[in-house]
Amino acid sequence: MAQVCEVERTKEICNDREDPPPSKGIEMYVGKLPRDVFEDKLNRIFSTIGTLSSIREKTKNRVFAFVEYVNHRAASKTRRKLIPNRIQLWGTEIAVDWVE
């Protein structure tokens, strides 16, 4: 009976909280973006590499964004493809790395 109560209480606590932060290794920092690059353009490029969970942009300073993949494998694949190649998108060399 004690275990059932603990499980129910844990569920109640978790349901009251906001979504947890992404697990390490599934969120990528994308920097040095041109100011005219918005979520739709980022989605078109980064979804071709792996399945995305979300893209977060900063509202005032859109020179960077956070791209979240559904799992570590997809994020790692993106990093392997983009970092060594010093990839240029939209006329600029972008920066891609893990979110710490």
Buried (B, 14 or more C-beta within 10 A) or exposed (E): EEEEEEEEEEEEEEEEEEEEEBEEBBBBBBEEBEEEBEBEBBBEBBBEBBEBBEBEBEEEEBBBBBBBBEBEEBBBBBBEBBBEEEBEBEEEEBBBEBBE
